[in-house]
Amino acid sequence: MATQAQMDRLVGKALFSAEFRALLLADPEKAARSLRYRLTEPQVARIRSLSAKELESLAAEFVEATDLNSPLHGISFW
């Protein structure tokens, strides 16, 4: 079972990497194994319930919000 912190890292990596995002959506278990995590069936089901369009949109917003050249940089948490 992946911990909450591991699930956060899994989704976080998907926000930064389009390639990993595609893998996560296509094969959540393989994506998790690439980070040496094991998912439970409910965790796999939760990931499978994610909308590719919504995840893409969230990733774009995250990149914009953390871009040093973005006018939204003031909301950065780093």
Residue pairs with C-beta under 8 A, 6 or more apart in sequence:
1 38
1 39
1 40
1 43
2 10
2 32
2 37
2 38
2 39
2 40
2 43
6 32
6 35
6 37
7 43
9 35
10 24
10 31
10 32
10 35
10 37
10 47
11 24
13 20
13 24
13 35
14 20
14 21
14 24
14 31
14 55
14 59
15 21
15 58
15 59
15 62
15 63
16 59
16 62
16 63
18 59
20 31
20 34
21 55
21 56
21 59
23 30
23 31
23 34
24 31
24 47
25 47
25 50
25 52
25 55
28 39
28 43
28 44
28 47
28 48
29 39
29 44
32 38
32 39
39 47
64 70
64 72
65 72
65 73
65 75
65 76
66 73
66 76
66 78
67 73
